[in-house]
Each structure stands twice: as structure tokens, then as C-alpha cells.
């Protein structure tokens, strides 16, 4: 395969990259899958997927379980002995590029992905490679923020992956052979797939990227056996996307909208711009099987910064959304930022946990870490906002409108909490989030829809070179909204976190450090430098009697952290 990439960047070059790439099969190219079969049958049942959160042997979901808590129930590695943690093996992939994968582990077999849609099946205790699949990319791919892939989903005897050319592929989990593939959307119109799918009851759920190109976002369900489309929920409704003309954000602050001017513009347009209004779905939905509900968050509207092209609230962008799992019909939503002109979309995946309601009684809840720097706590029964946390990072001049010369506002367009999944510490009632602090100015310019796969920002957000950038791990008590502890880092943080029954929180940094903190206090207990940026999503599992922790270290395109090609796997000495 020959891969030629053209990077199209805004003025915030290292903070936001949109890439158009082409890939063509070369004469005599190798078959897409090479290597040997996994030496035993693979069959993950729905019962295993339902009970995954209590299974210390396997890691069966991107975020650990359907509730997406990123919590590992084993405690062999704990606060008392984590200082002894050392590499068990290092697996090097063929691709030296941004790595954001969350490996899936089943019965001692690890499935991991890389940028440009490679999938590996390896022995999870030794790193021995079984098979290697390279997706045959189509002639056009258009994507934002790097050629990333965040992992596969597994069910039955198949693993499922979304691709940069907007396909969904199913591979035989034992052999790596292609079982089927289906086109999810049209890459020539700006659609791509970097998120990991979620499989539930023979449905493969997947959203889409493309909010920077004027797509119409969605969450789709495909039949796991055949790849047939079952239903589609559009994150931009054909009618009603103007919303309620909210003057304030979810926290009650004035967003300085000119509502009357917007209403006039909307009437003139008759809302005909709904097909280019954005609303990508970056990360996995959480699944409430009892209530037959899929919960997910929706990204920014298009164009990102120039709101004149899209009067109204731009539903369901920047929102938490609940839909019926069986047919994809709407249930409820809660919008964080209406008519967003700051690119502060909702991207970090929601977590389903019980929370303290406004009356002090325990209710089913759903929490989300926002780019705004707040953790939002909702009532799962109706989407209503119960509370929002203290700001985890500095906020200034919210919500100043972008200008041609640039207006300074914090947080910057990357957050707060980017796509980075939070982790849940049930014992201490803490949602633990990775944050960025990147002071920026917001610049707006007139921008008509350019058509096709052309970047459509309507301006730029620019990092302020004279101001320091840094990261912060923040632990929030969801019942009070208080920030219980903070741990600051030299660089902005992007990637996943992992909490464990051993009282630990694992996370990585762009400088290569992979760390363990005491999840109750935030005290650093262990660190290891992986050389390349540790910006993937850590997981833990057990093979035989030994617990392992795995972390992808390939750096990050969006923040230009050092690239690599390795998955580091750690354990305690024998």
C-alpha cells in the first residue's frame, strides 16, 4: 500500500490537523491479513459482555463495560506494590504514528489497532504476534486530528473496526480474515471513522467524524452477522435543529447571542442547512440494557467558528443524547453549549453510575467530562442536569465572541477534557479526568460551505505562544461537584485513564511518562518513560494468575507529541 497524506491545518497547526490521504493497492501487494491463526477458538458471548465490568481476566469493551467506567476490578497490582511494576514485554507495530487504541483482551489474546487501520492479534502474556490485518484503504480519506483508530469491538467470533475511509469491517477473531465490510458514509463528503464501535445484542453501533467538513452526524446500528444497516439516528434533525434559542449555556452563563438576528436569518434560510451542520460522534455510546437506551455525546457544529451560516441552537451538537437501543428513536437530550462558536464540543464518552439527586436521594445518573472543564452530572431518567462540577482548569472571558483579530478565552478549543475518557472510582465517588490548559485566541472569518471534503472552520483558534500550556488530572466528587484533588503535568493531557480496585489511577503524558497515582489522593506512586507519547487508553487484564497493565505509546498528532509504534505491557516481578 502506498500512503500519501496532505495535511491541511488552521493557524493552530499543532492543535488541530485535518488530513486528506489517498491509498492505492500496489502490484504484488501482500494479502490484507498475514501471520497465523490464534491457537484456540474465540467466542465472546453477550453474557460475557454484560458482565465484563466484574471480570478481572478480560478487557472486553473499549471503556471496560457497557457503563464505560474504565474501572478494573482486580487488585493484584495495588498502591502498596505498584512501585515494583516493570515491563513484561513491548510489542512494536509496523506503524510509527499517533496511537490512541484501547486493546481488547479475551482469554489471553490481545487485539490492538494502530493509525491507518492495522489490527494485530497477539499473545497477551508474551507479545507473540498471531496475525496482522492491514485495511485496504479506498482512494479518498478525509479526517480530522490524525489518522487515528481507538480500537476494535468484539462479539461472538468477530472483531469490528471503523476505518478512515468510513467503512465498518468485521474480521474473524481467530484468523484475522475479512468476514464482511460495509460503507458507513461517504469519505468524499468529509466522513471518517476513528472511534471504536460498540457491540450489543448483535448490533454494531458506530458514529462518525467530520464535524470540521460540513457532514450530518449520526449514530448507526449494523447487524453483526451481515453488516446490514438496521437503523440510523441523525444528530442533526431535519426539523427542530433551531432548538429553544437558549441565551445561556448549561451552567447559566450568557453566551452573548443575538437571538433576534439569528431568528431572522433562520426564517430566511428555512433551516435548509441541516445536512451540513456537523455533529460528529467521536466516542463510544454507553448502554443501559435495562432501559434499552444508548447514551452518547455529540460534537461541534459546522463551520466550527462562523455561526452566521447556522442560526439557531444547532441541535443536537454539543449535547448528551439518549436514544432507543432497539430502533434508534429519540428519548431525550441535554445541550451544554447552544450555537457553539468556540469548538467546545462534547467528546469524552459518558459514564453510567448512580449519583445523588437534587433531593439527596440516589438516582440513576450519567456523567460527562466537558471541554469546558466541568464534569456534568445528569439524571438518567430524563437527561436533566443535576449539577456541574467546579471548573477543573482556568476559565476566563467565557463566552467572549470570536473576532477577526482574535478574542482570548479559556479554556482553548481542545479543552478541558478532549476525547479523553474519564475513569470512575466507585469507592471514593470520584470521576477522574485528564484536562488540557492551552490559552488561545479565537478568530472568525466568513466561510461559505466549500463542498466535498474541504476543511470548513470559519476561522482559526491560535495558541498564545507566550503563555504556558500544561495538563491536569482532576478528581471530582460527582455527588457534590467538588474537585477533591489535582495532579498537574508539564504538558497538556490527552488519552484515557484507568482506575482499579487496587486504589490506582493510570494515565500517560505526551513526554512518554506512564504513571500511577493513588486514586484517593492523587499522589504519584510510580512512573515509567515509554520514550514516545503515552496518549492511548490503558487497560488491565489477567493471564493465569498474573495481572497486566497495557498502554499504547505512539504519541499524538493533534498535540504533536513524539510518535512511536509500541504497546508497553507491565506486570509485577514473579
C-alpha positions in Angstrom: 0.0 0.0 0.0 1.2 3.5 -0.8 0.0 6.2 1.6 0.3 9.8 0.5 -1.0 12.3 3.1 -1.8 16.0 2.6 -2.1 17.9 5.9 -4.5 20.9 5.9 -4.1 22.9 9.1 -5.6 26.0 10.5 -3.4 28.6 12.1 -3.4 26.4 15.2 -1.3 24.0 13.3 -0.3 21.6 16.0 -3.6 21.8 17.8 -5.9 20.9 15.0 -5.0 19.0 11.9 -7.2 17.8 9.1 -5.7 15.3 6.7 -6.7 14.2 3.3 -5.0 10.9 2.2 -5.1 8.5 -0.7 -4.1 4.9 -0.7 -3.8 2.5 -3.7 -3.1 -1.1 -3.9 0.3 -1.8 -5.5 1.1 -4.7 -7.8 2.2 -7.8 -5.9 0.9 -6.4 -2.6 0.6 -8.7 0.3 -2.9 -10.0 1.3 -4.6 -7.9 3.9 -4.1 -10.5 6.7 -0.7 -12.2 7.3 0.5 -14.5 10.1 -1.0 -17.4 11.9 -4.4 -18.1 13.5 -4.9 -17.7 17.2 -4.3 -21.2 18.5 -7.8 -21.6 20.0 -11.4 -20.8 19.2 -12.6 -17.3 20.1 -16.2 -16.8 21.1 -17.3 -13.8 23.3 -20.9 -14.2 24.4 -23.4 -11.4 25.1 -23.5 -12.6 28.8 -19.7 -12.0 28.9 -20.1 -8.6 27.5 -22.9 -7.8 30.0 -20.8 -9.0 33.0 -17.5 -7.6 31.7 -17.2 -5.0 34.5 -16.7 -7.7 37.1 -14.3 -9.9 35.0 -10.7 -9.4 36.0 -9.4 -11.8 33.4 -10.6 -9.9 30.3 -11.0 -6.4 28.9 -13.9 -6.8 26.6 -15.1 -3.2 25.9 -13.1 -0.1 24.9 -14.1 1.6 28.2 -14.3 -1.7 30.2 -18.0 -2.3 30.3 -21.3 -1.0 28.9 -21.4 1.7 31.7 -18.0 2.9 30.4 -16.5 3.3 33.9 -12.9 2.4 32.8 -12.6 0.5 36.1 -10.6 -2.7 36.5 -11.9 -5.0 39.3 -8.6 -6.7 40.1 -6.2 -5.6 42.9 -3.1 -7.7 42.5 -1.3 -4.5 41.4 -2.1 -2.0 44.1 -1.0 1.1 45.9 1.3 -0.9 48.2 3.3 -2.7 45.4 2.9 -0.6 42.2 6.4 0.8 42.7 7.7 -2.6 41.7 5.9 -2.6 38.3 8.1 -3.2 35.4 7.8 -4.1 31.6 6.7 -7.7 30.9 7.1 -7.1 27.2 6.9 -4.4 24.5 5.1 -5.1 21.2 6.2 -3.0 18.3 3.8 -2.4 15.4 4.6 -1.6 11.8 3.1 1.9 12.1 5.0 4.8 13.6 2.2 7.3 14.2 -0.3 8.6 16.7 -1.6 5.8 18.9 -5.0 6.0 20.7 -6.0 2.4 20.9 -7.7 0.6 23.8 -6.7 -3.0 23.4 -9.3 -5.7 23.8 -8.2 -8.8 25.7 -10.1 -12.1 25.7 -8.7 -15.4 27.2 -5.1 -14.3 26.9 -5.4 -12.8 23.4 -5.0 -9.1 22.8 -6.5 -7.2 19.8 -4.9 -3.8 19.2 -5.1 -1.2 16.4 -2.9 1.5 15.0 -3.2 4.5 12.9 -4.2 3.8 9.3 -6.3 0.8 10.4 -3.9 -2.0 11.1 -5.2 -4.7 13.6 -2.9 -7.1 15.5 -3.8 -10.2 17.4 -1.0 -11.1 19.9 -0.4 -13.3 23.0 -1.3 -11.0 25.9 1.3 -12.5 28.2 4.3 -12.7 25.9 3.7 -10.3 23.0 3.9 -13.1 20.4 2.2 -12.0 17.2 -0.5 -14.2 15.8 -2.0 -12.3 12.8 -1.8 -8.8 11.4 -4.5 -7.2 9.3 -4.0 -4.1 7.1 -7.1 -2.4 5.8 -7.2 -1.8 2.0 -7.9 1.9 2.1 -10.1 3.4 -0.5 -9.0 6.2 -2.9 -10.1 9.1 -0.7 -9.9 9.6 3.1 -10.7 12.8 4.9 -10.2 13.1 8.6 -9.5 15.5 11.5 -6.8 15.4 14.1 -4.7 12.5 12.8 -5.1 9.1 11.2 -6.1 7.5 14.5 -8.0 4.5 15.5 -9.3 3.9 19.0 -9.7 0.1 18.9 -11.9 -2.8 17.9 -15.1 -4.2 19.4 -15.6 -7.9 19.9 -18.6 -10.2 19.9 -19.0 -13.9 19.1 -16.1 -14.8 16.9 -15.6 -11.4 15.2 -13.8 -8.2 15.9 -15.2 -5.0 14.4 -13.3 -1.8 13.3 -14.2 1.5 11.8 -11.9 2.9 9.1 -10.5 6.2 7.9 -12.3 5.7 4.6 -15.6 5.5 6.5 -16.2 1.7 6.4 -17.1 -0.8 9.1 -15.2 -4.1 8.8 -15.7 -7.4 10.6 -12.7 -9.8 11.0 -12.6 -13.4 12.1 -11.2 -13.1 15.6 -9.2 -16.3 15.3 -7.8 -15.9 11.8 -8.0 -12.1 11.1 -9.7 -12.8 7.7 -12.2 -10.3 6.5 -15.7 -11.5 7.2 -17.6 -8.5 5.7 -17.2 -4.8 5.2 -19.8 -2.1 4.7 -19.7 1.6 3.7 -20.9 3.7 6.7 -20.8 7.0 4.9 -19.1 8.9 2.0 -15.5 9.9 2.7 -15.6 12.3 -0.2 -18.1 14.4 1.8 -15.9 14.5 4.8 -16.9 11.4 6.7 -14.4 9.1 8.5 -14.2 6.7 11.4 -11.7 6.8 14.2 -13.9 5.7 17.1 -14.1 2.1 18.3 -17.5 0.5 17.7 -19.7 -0.9 20.5 -21.4 -4.3 20.1 -24.6 -5.1 21.9 -27.0 -8.0 21.2 -25.8 -8.5 17.6 -25.9 -4.8 16.8 -22.7 -2.9 16.0 -23.1 0.8 16.9 -20.8 3.4 15.3 -20.9 7.1 14.9 -18.9 9.4 12.6 -16.2 12.0 12.4 -16.5 15.0 10.1 -17.7 18.0 12.1 -15.0 20.1 10.5 -16.2 19.4 7.0 -19.9 20.0 7.0 -21.2 16.5 7.4 -24.5 15.5 9.0 -23.7 13.5 12.1 -25.2 10.2 13.1 -25.1 7.0 15.2 -25.8 3.9 13.2 -26.5 0.3 14.1 -25.4 -2.6 11.8 -26.2 -6.3 12.0 -23.1 -8.0 13.5 -23.6 -11.1 11.3 -24.0 -9.5 7.9 -23.2 -5.8 8.1 -26.7 -4.8 7.1 -27.8 -1.3 8.3 -30.5 -1.7 11.0 -31.2 1.9 11.9 -29.8 5.5 11.9 -30.2 8.3 14.4 -29.1 11.7 12.9 -27.6 14.0 15.4 -28.9 16.9 13.3 -32.7 16.6 12.9 -34.2 17.8 9.6 -36.7 19.9 11.6 -36.2 21.4 15.0 -32.5 21.9 15.0 -33.1 25.6 15.8 -33.9 24.4 19.4 -35.2 26.8 22.1 -33.0 29.7 21.3 -31.0 29.4 24.5 -29.3 32.5 25.7 -27.2 30.8 28.4 -25.1 27.7 28.5 -25.8 24.7 30.7 -24.1 26.4 33.7 -26.3 29.5 33.3 -23.8 31.9 31.8 -24.7 34.4 29.0 -23.3 33.2 25.6 -23.8 36.7 24.1 -26.0 35.5 21.2 -28.0 37.9 19.1 -31.2 35.9 19.1 -33.3 38.2 17.1 -30.8 38.4 14.3 -30.5 34.6 14.3 -34.2 34.1 14.2 -34.5 36.4 11.1 -31.6 34.5 9.4 -33.2 31.2 10.3 -36.6 32.2 8.8 -34.9 33.3 5.6 -32.9 30.0 5.3 -35.9 27.9 6.4 -33.4 25.7 8.2 -32.2 24.2 4.9 -28.6 23.8 6.1 -29.3 20.8 8.3 -27.3 18.4 6.0 -24.1 20.3 6.6 -24.5 21.2 10.3 -21.8 18.8 11.7 -22.5 16.9 14.9 -20.0 14.1 14.7 -20.0 11.3 17.3 -16.3 10.7 18.4 -16.6 8.1 21.1 -18.5 5.0 22.2 -22.1 5.1 23.4 -22.8 3.8 26.9 -25.5 1.2 27.0 -28.3 0.9 29.6 -29.8 -2.6 28.8 -32.5 -2.4 31.5 -33.9 0.8 30.0 -33.0 -0.2 26.4 -31.1 3.1 25.9 -27.9 4.1 24.2 -26.2 7.3 25.7 -23.7 9.3 23.7 -22.3 12.8 23.3 -22.3 14.9 20.1 -19.5 17.1 18.7 -19.3 20.6 17.3 -21.5 22.2 14.6 -20.1 23.2 11.1 -18.5 25.5 10.5 -16.7 25.5 13.8 -16.3 29.2 14.4 -18.5 31.1 11.9 -22.0 30.9 13.4 -23.7 33.1 10.8 -24.1 30.1 8.4 -26.1 28.2 11.0 -28.6 30.3 13.1 -30.3 28.5 16.0 -29.2 26.2 18.8 -27.9 23.7 16.2 -29.4 20.6 17.9 -28.0 18.1 18.8 -24.5 19.4 18.7 -22.6 19.8 22.0 -25.2 17.6 23.7 -25.7 14.5 25.7 -28.3 12.4 23.8 -30.3 9.2 24.7 -31.9 7.0 22.1 -33.8 3.8 22.0 -31.4 0.9 21.6 -33.8 -1.2 19.5 -34.8 1.3 16.8 -32.7 4.4 17.2 -35.6 6.7 18.1 -35.0 9.8 20.2 -35.6 9.7 24.0 -34.1 12.9 25.5 -31.1 15.3 25.3 -29.3 18.0 27.3 -27.3 20.6 25.4 -24.2 22.1 27.0 -23.4 24.9 24.6 -26.0 26.1 22.1 -24.8 27.6 18.8 -21.2 26.8 19.7 -18.7 29.1 18.0 -15.7 28.0 20.2 -15.3 24.4 19.2 -16.1 23.2 22.7 -17.9 20.1 21.6 -18.9 17.2 23.7 -16.5 14.3 23.0 -15.4 12.4 26.2 -17.7 9.4 26.4 -20.5 9.4 29.0 -20.4 7.1 32.1 -23.5 5.5 33.7 -23.3 5.5 37.5 -25.7 6.1 40.3 -25.5 9.6 41.7 -27.0 11.8 44.4 -30.0 13.7 43.0 -31.0 17.2 43.8 -33.1 15.9 46.8 -30.2 13.9 48.2 -31.6 10.6 47.2 -29.7 8.2 44.9 -30.8 8.2 41.3 -29.5 6.6 38.1 -27.1 9.1 36.6 -24.9 9.8 33.6 -21.8 11.9 33.8 -19.7 13.6 31.1 -16.4 15.5 31.2 -16.6 18.6 29.1 -14.2 20.6 27.1 -15.4 23.5 29.2 -13.6 21.9 32.2 -16.7 20.9 34.1 -17.9 17.4 34.9 -21.7 17.4 34.2 -24.0 15.1 36.3 -27.3 14.2 34.7 -30.5 12.3 35.8 -30.6 9.2 33.6 -34.4 9.2 33.7 -34.9 12.4 31.7 -31.4 13.8 30.7 -31.9 16.8 33.1 -28.8 18.3 34.6 -28.5 17.7 38.3 -25.2 19.6 38.9 -21.9 20.6 37.3 -18.6 20.5 39.0 -16.2 23.2 39.9 -14.0 24.2 37.0 -11.1 21.7 36.8 -9.0 24.2 34.9 -8.8 28.0 34.5 -11.8 29.7 32.8 -11.5 33.3 31.5 -13.7 35.6 29.4 -16.4 32.9 28.9 -18.3 33.3 26.5 -16.5 36.1 24.5 -17.3 36.0 20.8 -14.6 35.3 18.3 -13.4 38.3 16.3 -11.4 38.8 13.1 -8.3 39.9 15.1 -8.8 37.2 17.8 -10.5 37.1 21.2 -8.9 35.4 24.2 -10.9 32.9 26.1 -10.1 30.0 28.3 -10.4 27.1 28.0 -9.0 26.7 24.5 -10.6 24.7 21.7 -9.0 21.4 22.9 -10.5 21.7 26.4 -10.8 21.0 29.3 -11.5 17.3 28.6 -10.9 16.4 25.0 -11.9 12.9 23.7 -10.1 11.5 26.7 -12.3 9.0 28.6 -12.7 9.6 32.3 -12.4 6.8 34.9 -14.7 6.1 37.8 -13.6 5.3 41.3 -16.8 3.9 42.9 -15.3 3.6 46.4 -14.3 7.2 46.6 -17.2 8.5 44.4 -14.7 10.2 42.1 -14.8 10.8 38.3 -11.1 11.2 37.3 -10.5 13.3 34.2 -7.5 14.3 32.1 -7.5 18.1 31.2 -5.7 20.5 28.9 -4.7 24.1 29.6 -3.9 25.8 26.3 -4.6 29.6 26.3 -5.9 30.5 22.9 -7.4 33.3 20.8 -10.5 32.7 18.7 -10.5 34.2 15.2 -13.6 34.2 12.9 -14.0 34.8 9.2 -16.8 34.5 6.7 -16.9 31.0 5.3 -19.5 29.5 2.9 -19.8 25.7 2.7 -16.9 24.7 0.4 -18.4 21.3 -0.6 -16.9 17.9 -0.6 -14.0 17.1 1.7 -12.6 20.6 2.2 -11.9 21.9 5.7 -14.6 24.3 6.9 -13.6 26.0 10.1 -14.8 29.6 9.5 -11.7 30.9 11.2 -9.0 29.6 13.5 -8.0 29.1 17.1 -4.5 30.0 17.9 -2.4 29.0 20.9 -0.8 32.0 22.6 2.9 31.3 22.3 3.9 33.5 25.3 1.6 31.6 27.7 2.5 28.2 29.3 0.5 25.1 28.4 0.1 22.3 30.9 -2.1 19.4 31.9 -4.1 18.4 35.0 -5.6 15.2 36.3 -8.6 16.2 38.4 -10.8 14.0 40.6 -14.4 15.2 41.1 -16.8 14.0 43.6 -20.0 13.6 41.5 -22.3 13.9 44.5 -21.0 17.4 45.5 -19.3 18.7 42.3 -16.2 19.5 44.3 -12.7 18.9 42.9 -11.2 16.6 45.6 -7.6 16.5 44.2 -5.5 17.7 41.3 -2.2 16.5 39.8 -0.6 18.8 37.3 1.7 17.8 34.5 4.2 19.7 32.3 2.2 19.1 29.1 -1.5 19.1 28.1 -3.1 15.8 28.7 -4.9 13.7 26.0 -5.6 10.0 26.2 -7.5 7.7 28.5 -7.4 7.0 32.2 -7.9 3.8 34.2 -9.0 3.3 37.8 -8.5 -0.1 39.6 -9.7 -1.9 42.6 -6.1 -1.7 43.8 -6.6 2.0 44.6 -4.7 3.2 41.5 -5.3 5.6 38.6 -3.1 5.0 35.5 -2.6 7.6 32.8 0.0 8.8 30.3 1.7 12.0 29.1 3.0 13.3 25.8 6.6 13.2 27.1 6.3 9.4 27.3 5.7 9.0 31.0 3.1 6.4 32.0 2.1 7.0 35.6 0.2 5.5 38.5 -1.4 7.8 41.1 -3.2 6.9 44.3 -6.8 7.3 43.2 -8.0 8.6 46.6 -5.3 11.3 47.0 -3.7 11.9 43.6 -0.2 11.1 45.0 2.2 9.8 42.3 3.3 6.3 43.2 5.0 5.1 40.0 6.2 6.3 36.6 7.9 4.7 33.6 9.1 6.5 30.4 8.0 4.8 27.2 10.0 7.2 25.0 7.1 8.1 22.7 4.0 9.9 23.9 1.7 7.7 26.1 -1.5 9.0 24.7 -3.6 5.9 24.2 -6.1 4.3 26.6 -4.7 2.0 29.3 -6.3 -1.3 30.1 -5.7 -4.1 32.6 -6.4 -7.9 32.5 -5.1 -11.2 33.9 -3.5 -14.2 32.3 -3.1 -17.2 34.5 -2.5 -15.7 38.0 -0.8 -12.6 36.8 -2.3 -9.1 36.3 -1.0 -6.9 33.5 -1.4 -3.3 32.5 -1.1 -2.3 28.9 -0.6 1.2 27.3 -0.1 2.2 23.7 2.8 4.7 23.3 2.8 6.2 19.8 2.3 9.9 20.5 -0.4 12.2 19.3 -0.9 14.1 16.0 -3.3 16.7 17.4 -0.8 17.9 20.0 2.3 16.9 18.1 3.6 14.6 20.8 6.5 12.3 19.9 5.5 9.4 17.6 6.2 5.8 18.3 4.9 2.3 17.5 4.8 0.4 20.7 2.4 -1.1 23.2 4.1 -1.5 26.6 2.7 -4.2 28.9 3.6 -4.2 32.6 3.4 -6.6 35.5 4.9 -7.3 38.9 8.0 -9.4 39.2 7.5 -13.1 39.9 
